[in-house]
């Protein structure tokens, strides 16, 4: 009898990670990196999803070869209630101790199902504002109320949530994103920047004196590409060797192509699309730019800093917690294409100064935003909740 009691006491806590999909994105990347690194000697990690779409599942498929799916088409139909109860019953049957939901849709159904099952809930939020839709605002507030802890990746998100007045401060936990292992390893390669730059020049058939100004971001309005292209037209007017690289894809591609042509920089703007090396490609940029209108904690900026690329970014959300203006990069006001262009030109025209800032940025990124630190912080949160 005593032996059975001991066995029961030493069973590893079971943590269910719930994610909407495995599409390429900052939230999905951080979730996958956590799943690959969580200490399985201490935690019994499980994985479930709303959809299996996206390439990132391949990275954890060997660890989680068959995962339960709880498909949603809407929160307002019979199927939503069915999936909610399926998830609740699965949580009870598998004796889950903590449900960790990684995004909005997973958070809403996951928090409700876990509460019905009497299980502790962590809801992650990695955006300042999901959208202007009232349904998203209400859903977010409901998820916050149901969750025992709300995990955010910047102080800026924490402050925004607290400004709503619907959640106690002690409920919110700030854990910064971590750099992926591939980025950390690449950062240790002293020749990485030269090799990546040479590869990009070959790919684009450009001369060695070209200036590569790159932006890694999905082509969606919040990323501010319209201001980046406008800034590109200002830069191109005085820098004949400037070329502008867009890494990522999305619904705005045609609109951005048309804008570039209209502003006379169509032949200088290169669309590289979605790429497997998106997290590493900024090592080859002369300037890494992010023109976002809103950010939680942008992986693209963190990865560019780790790669040793000079960074110019808009002063929004958690970006200001990454970039110290004039020390580890340059900040510009959002929606101000002229200011963005000036900062890009400052970076190009002062290579020694830019190199010093980039070196400081690299040290800051590697010392304060490691994946090991992120994983250990999440594991401590699990311990506290248990």
C-alpha positions in Angstrom: 0.0 0.0 0.0 2.8 2.4 0.9 4.6 1.6 -2.4 1.4 2.5 -4.4 1.2 5.8 -2.5 4.8 6.6 -3.3 4.3 5.9 -7.0 1.2 8.1 -7.0 3.1 10.9 -5.4 6.0 10.7 -7.8 4.0 10.7 -11.0 5.3 13.5 -13.3 2.9 16.4 -13.6 1.0 16.2 -16.9 1.1 19.4 -18.9 -1.2 19.7 -21.9 -0.1 22.2 -24.6 -2.9 23.4 -26.8 -2.2 25.3 -30.0 -4.4 26.5 -32.8 -2.1 25.4 -35.7 1.5 24.9 -36.7 1.7 27.8 -39.2 4.9 29.8 -39.3 4.6 32.6 -36.8 6.2 33.9 -33.6 3.7 32.3 -31.3 3.8 28.9 -33.0 7.7 29.0 -33.1 8.0 29.7 -29.4 5.5 26.9 -28.6 7.4 24.4 -30.7 10.8 25.4 -29.2 9.4 25.0 -25.7 8.0 21.5 -26.5 11.4 20.4 -27.9 13.2 21.5 -24.7 10.9 21.0 -21.8 12.5 18.7 -19.1 10.8 15.3 -19.6 12.4 14.0 -16.5 10.2 16.4 -14.6 7.1 17.0 -16.8 4.9 14.7 -18.8 4.3 17.0 -21.8 1.3 16.3 -24.0 0.2 18.2 -27.2 -3.2 18.9 -28.8 -4.3 21.2 -31.6 -7.3 22.7 -33.2 -5.8 22.2 -36.6 -2.8 20.3 -37.8 -2.0 22.8 -40.6 1.4 24.2 -41.0 5.0 23.1 -41.4 6.2 23.5 -37.8 4.5 20.2 -36.7 7.2 18.3 -38.5 9.7 19.5 -35.8 7.8 17.8 -33.0 6.1 15.0 -34.9 8.6 12.4 -33.7 7.9 13.3 -30.0 4.1 13.6 -30.6 3.3 11.3 -33.5 -0.4 11.3 -32.9 -2.1 14.3 -31.3 -5.8 14.8 -30.6 -7.5 17.5 -32.7 -10.4 19.6 -31.6 -11.4 21.3 -34.9 -13.4 24.6 -34.7 -15.1 26.4 -37.5 -16.8 28.9 -35.2 -17.4 29.6 -31.5 -21.1 30.1 -32.3 -22.3 26.7 -33.5 -23.1 23.2 -32.1 -19.7 21.9 -33.1 -18.0 24.4 -30.7 -19.9 23.0 -27.8 -19.1 19.5 -28.9 -15.4 20.2 -29.2 -15.4 21.9 -25.8 -16.9 18.9 -24.1 -14.5 16.5 -26.1 -11.6 18.5 -24.8 -12.9 18.6 -21.2 -13.4 14.8 -21.2 -10.0 14.2 -22.7 -8.4 16.4 -20.0 -10.2 14.4 -17.3 -9.4 11.0 -18.8 -5.7 11.8 -19.3 -5.5 13.3 -15.7 -4.0 16.6 -17.0 -2.6 18.8 -14.2 -2.1 22.1 -16.2 -3.4 23.2 -19.5 -1.1 25.6 -21.3 -2.9 27.3 -24.2 -0.6 29.2 -26.7 -2.9 31.6 -28.6 -6.3 33.2 -28.8 -8.5 30.3 -30.1 -6.7 27.6 -28.2 -6.9 29.9 -25.1 -10.6 30.4 -25.3 -11.7 26.8 -25.8 -8.8 25.5 -23.6 -9.5 27.7 -20.6 -13.2 26.9 -20.7 -12.7 23.1 -21.0 -10.0 23.0 -18.3 -12.1 25.0 -15.9 -15.0 22.5 -16.4 -12.5 19.7 -15.7 -11.2 21.5 -12.6 -7.7 21.9 -14.0 -5.2 24.8 -13.7 -4.9 27.1 -16.8 -2.1 29.1 -18.3 -3.2 31.3 -21.2 -0.4 32.8 -23.4 -0.8 36.2 -25.1 1.9 37.4 -27.4 0.1 40.3 -29.1 -0.8 43.8 -28.1 -4.2 43.6 -29.9 -5.5 40.7 -31.9 -7.8 42.8 -34.0 -10.4 45.6 -33.6 -13.2 43.1 -33.6 -15.4 43.3 -30.5 -15.6 39.4 -30.4 -11.9 39.2 -30.1 -11.9 41.7 -27.2 -14.6 39.9 -25.4 -13.0 36.5 -26.0 -9.7 37.7 -24.7 -11.2 39.2 -21.6 -13.1 35.9 -20.9 -9.9 33.9 -21.4 -8.1 36.1 -18.9 -10.9 35.6 -16.4 -10.9 31.9 -16.8 -7.1 31.4 -16.7 -5.2 31.1 -13.5 -2.1 32.8 -15.1 -1.8 34.9 -18.2 1.7 34.5 -19.7 2.9 37.5 -21.8 6.2 38.1 -23.5 6.7 41.8 -22.8 6.0 44.4 -20.2 4.2 46.4 -22.9 1.5 43.6 -23.2 1.2 43.4 -19.4 0.6 47.1 -19.2 -2.0 47.0 -21.9 -3.9 44.2 -20.2 -3.8 45.9 -16.9 -5.2 49.1 -18.4 -8.4 47.2 -19.2 -9.0 46.8 -15.4 -10.4 43.3 -15.7 -7.6 41.3 -14.3 -5.5 41.3 -11.1 -1.8 42.2 -11.7 -0.5 39.1 -9.9 -2.2 36.9 -12.5 0.1 38.2 -15.2 3.5 36.6 -15.7 6.1 38.2 -18.1 8.5 35.7 -19.7 10.4 37.0 -22.7 10.7 35.0 -25.9 13.8 32.9 -26.4 16.1 32.6 -29.5 15.8 29.4 -31.3 18.7 26.9 -31.1 19.5 27.5 -34.8 19.8 31.2 -34.2 22.0 30.8 -31.1 24.3 28.4 -32.9 24.5 30.6 -36.0 25.4 33.6 -33.8 28.5 31.8 -32.7 29.7 31.5 -36.3 32.1 34.5 -36.8 31.8 34.2 -40.6 28.0 33.9 -40.7 27.3 37.5 -41.8 29.8 37.4 -44.6 28.6 34.0 -45.8 24.9 34.9 -45.6 25.4 38.2 -47.4 27.4 36.5 -50.2 24.6 33.9 -50.6 21.9 36.6 -50.9 23.9 38.6 -53.4 24.3 35.4 -55.6 20.6 34.6 -55.2 19.5 38.1 -56.3 22.3 38.5 -58.9 23.5 41.7 -57.3 27.0 43.2 -57.2 29.1 43.2 -54.0 28.5 47.0 -53.5 24.7 46.5 -53.1 23.2 47.6 -49.8 20.8 45.0 -48.5 18.0 46.4 -46.4 15.7 43.6 -45.2 12.4 43.1 -43.5 11.3 39.7 -42.1 7.6 39.8 -41.5 4.3 38.4 -42.8 2.7 40.6 -45.4 -0.2 41.9 -43.3 -1.2 45.4 -42.4 0.1 45.4 -38.8 3.6 44.9 -40.0 3.7 48.3 -41.7 5.1 47.3 -45.1 3.4 50.3 -46.7 5.7 52.6 -44.6 8.7 50.4 -45.3 8.2 50.7 -49.0 7.6 54.5 -48.7 10.8 54.7 -46.7 12.5 52.6 -49.4 11.6 55.2 -52.0 13.3 58.0 -49.9 16.4 55.9 -49.3 16.7 54.8 -53.0 16.6 58.4 -54.1 20.0 59.0 -52.5 21.5 55.5 -52.3 21.7 54.1 -55.8 22.9 50.7 -54.5 20.1 50.2 -52.0 18.0 47.0 -52.4 15.0 46.1 -50.2 14.3 42.5 -49.3 10.9 41.3 -48.0 11.0 37.9 -46.3 7.6 36.5 -45.7 4.3 36.2 -47.6 0.7 37.1 -47.2 -2.4 38.7 -48.6 -0.8 42.1 -49.2 1.8 41.0 -51.7 0.1 42.4 -54.8 -0.7 45.6 -53.0 2.9 46.1 -51.9 4.2 45.2 -55.4 1.9 47.9 -56.9 3.0 50.5 -54.3 6.7 49.7 -55.1 6.1 50.1 -58.8 4.1 53.3 -58.3 7.0 54.8 -56.2 9.6 53.8 -58.7 11.4 51.2 -56.7 9.8 48.1 -58.2 13.2 46.9 -59.5 14.8 47.4 -56.1 12.3 45.5 -54.0 12.8 41.7 -53.9 10.1 39.4 -52.6 11.8 36.3 -51.1 8.5 34.7 -49.8 8.3 32.3 -46.9 11.7 30.7 -46.2 13.0 27.9 -44.0 15.9 30.2 -43.1 13.8 33.2 -42.2 15.2 33.2 -38.6 18.8 33.3 -39.9 18.6 35.4 -43.1 19.0 38.8 -41.4 22.6 37.9 -40.8 23.1 39.0 -44.4 21.4 42.3 -44.2 23.2 45.6 -44.0 20.2 46.9 -42.2 17.4 44.8 -40.6 14.1 46.8 -40.5 10.7 46.2 -38.9 8.1 48.9 -39.5 5.3 47.4 -37.4 2.3 49.4 -36.1 2.0 47.1 -33.1 4.1 44.3 -31.6 4.3 42.1 -28.6 8.0 41.1 -28.6 9.1 40.7 -32.2 11.2 37.6 -32.9 12.4 39.2 -36.1 14.1 42.0 -34.2 15.5 39.6 -31.6 16.9 37.3 -34.3 18.4 40.2 -36.3 20.1 41.5 -33.1 21.5 38.0 -32.4 22.8 37.8 -36.0 24.8 41.0 -35.5 22.8 43.0 -38.0 22.2 46.7 -37.4 18.5 47.1 -36.5 16.0 49.9 -37.3 12.5 49.4 -35.9 9.4 51.3 -34.9 9.0 52.1 -31.3 5.9 50.0 -30.6 5.1 47.5 -27.9 7.9 45.2 -26.7 10.2 46.4 -29.4 11.4 49.1 -27.1 12.3 46.4 -24.6 14.6 44.9 -27.1 16.1 47.9 -28.8 17.8 50.7 -26.8 17.7 53.6 -29.2 21.2 54.6 -30.2 22.8 51.8 -28.2 21.6 48.5 -29.7 19.8 49.9 -32.7 17.7 52.7 -33.9 14.0 53.4 -33.2 11.6 55.4 -35.3 8.0 56.5 -34.7 5.4 54.2 -36.3 3.7 55.3 -39.5 6.5 57.8 -40.1 8.2 56.7 -43.4 10.5 59.7 -43.5 11.8 59.1 -40.0 12.3 55.4 -40.8 14.2 56.4 -44.0 16.5 58.8 -42.0 17.4 56.0 -39.5 18.1 53.6 -42.3 20.4 56.2 -44.0 22.1 57.0 -40.6 22.9 53.3 -40.3 24.2 53.0 -43.9 26.3 56.1 -43.7 28.0 55.5 -40.4 29.3 51.9 -40.7 31.6 52.0 -37.7 28.9 53.4 -35.4 26.4 50.9 -36.8 28.8 48.0 -36.2 29.3 49.0 -32.6 25.5 49.2 -32.0 25.1 45.9 -33.7 27.7 44.3 -31.5 26.0 45.6 -28.4 22.7 44.4 -29.7 24.1 40.9 -30.4 25.5 40.7 -26.8 22.2 41.9 -25.4 20.1 39.4 -27.4 22.3 36.4 -26.6 22.6 37.2 -22.9 19.0 38.2 -22.1 16.9 36.3 -24.6 18.2 32.8 -24.6 15.9 29.9 -25.2 17.3 28.2 -22.1 16.2 31.1 -20.0 12.7 31.1 -21.5 12.2 27.3 -21.0 13.5 27.4 -17.4 11.2 30.4 -16.6 8.2 28.5 -18.0 9.1 25.4 -16.0 9.4 27.5 -12.8 5.8 28.7 -13.5 4.6 25.2 -13.8 6.2 24.4 -10.4 4.6 27.4 -8.8 1.2 26.4 -10.1 1.5 22.8 -9.0 
